[in-house]
């Protein structure tokens, strides 16, 4: 058993073509009747402070268009960001990828899906990693230097708790 995102379907198709597999909904709690659920999708946003708002909106509109989201669905890349695709003909197909996507969509419809959060300390934990990534990508630090600083910052945060 594995709990994975839709990406697992093309990976299994390409790396284990003879593997027979299927998808099932998470079980329901015997007393509450609520189902556990993991829903992975692609979230899109535009920085409120962007200087290129019009261009960012155009890009966002393309990335979330029905055509692109259909591609995302059929390639098994992620669960599409459009609820309008929930009645898509792709879900009627019998191949494992289509059945996996259908099960996830159906499971997301039971009212027990919540947005992911790191909790109140989330920003404190994410900050050292975000700063390390920015330093490496901008060429200000090597990977080793950035990771060393991030680890020191995280250790400081852990010791404060």
N, C-alpha and C positions, 0 to 999 in steps of 0.2 A: 504494500500500500504506500502511496505517496500523496502528499497534499502539495500540489503545484499549480502554477499558473498555466494558461493556455499554451505557452511556449513549449511545454513538454510534448505536445502532440507531434509537431514537425520534427522535434529532436528524436522521438521514438521511431517515427516513420523513417527517418534517414539513418539512424544508428542501430535500430533493432527491427528491421522490416518484417520479421516473422513473429514478433511478439504479439500475442493476442491480449488486448487490454480493453478496459471499459471505464466508465465514469459513473460514480454514484453520488447522490446527495449526502451531505453530512448527516449523521443520525440525529434524531430528536431526543431531548431530555425526557425521561419517562414520566416525571412529575409535571414539568411546565409545558411540555409539548413544543418548546422552542428548539429550533434547529441551529446547530453550530454552522458557521459559514465563513469561508474565505473567498472574497471576491477581489480579483485583481483586474484593474482596468487602467486605462491611460487617462490621466488627468491633465488638463491644459489650463494655462493661466497666462495673463499678461501682466507684467510688472506695472503697478500703478504709476510709477515714476518714469516710465519710458518716454524718450523723446521722439520715438518713432511709432506712436500709437496707431496711426492709420495703416502702416505697413504690418505691424504686429497683428492687428485685427484681420487683415487679409490673409496672413499666414495661418492664423487660428481658424478662420473660416474654411480654408482649404483642408487643414489637418482634421477637422471635425466634420467635413462634408460627408454626405451619405456614400459617395463613391469611395472615398479613402477609408471610411469606417467599414464598408463592405470588404475591401481588400484586407484590412486588419482582421476581420472576422474569418474570412476564408483562408488566410495564411496561417491562422492559429497563433498570431503574434500576441494577442491580448483580447480581453473582452472589449468590444467596441464601446465608445463613449456615448453612444446614442441609444436611448431606450426605444426609439422608433424601429430599430432592427430586431426587436424581440419576436416579431412575427415573420421574420425573414424566411424565405424558402430554403435557405441553406440548412436550417435546423431540421428540415424534413428528411435530409439525406441520412443514409445509414452508416456512413464511414465513421470511424472512431473520433475524428476531429470534430465533425458536425455534432455528434452525439455528446461529446464533452462540452462543447459550447452551449448546447441546448440545456444540459443539466445545470450548468452554472447559472444561466439566465433564469431558469425555473427556480433554482434555489435562492436567487436574489430577490424573488418576488414574494417571499413569505413574511416580510416585515421585520426581519431580524438581521439586518445588515447595517453596520455602523462604520463611519469613517475611521481610518486608522489615526492614532495619535500617540505621541511619545509621552504624553502626560505633562505635568507641570514642569518637570526638569528637562523635557525634550530639547528646548533651545540651548540649554547649557551643554548637553551632551553633543548636539549637532554642531555647535560653533567651532570646536577645534578641528573637526573633520572638514567642514566647509572652508575654514581658513587655510588648512593644509592643501586642499584641492586648488584653491585660488592661487596660492603661492607657487605650486608646481606648474599649473597651467599658464601662469603669467611669466614663468621663468625666474622668479625671485628666489626660489629654493629648489634644491634637489629633492627627489622623493624621500631619500633617507633623512635629510634635514627636516622636512615638513612632518614626516611621521614621528620623528623624535620629539619635536615641539608639541604635536598633537597629543602624544602619549603623556608628556609632562603636564600639559593643561588638563587632560582627563584625570590624571592621578591627583592633581590639586583639587579638582571638583569632587572626586570620590572621597577624598580625605575630609572635605568640608561637611559631607553628609553625615 
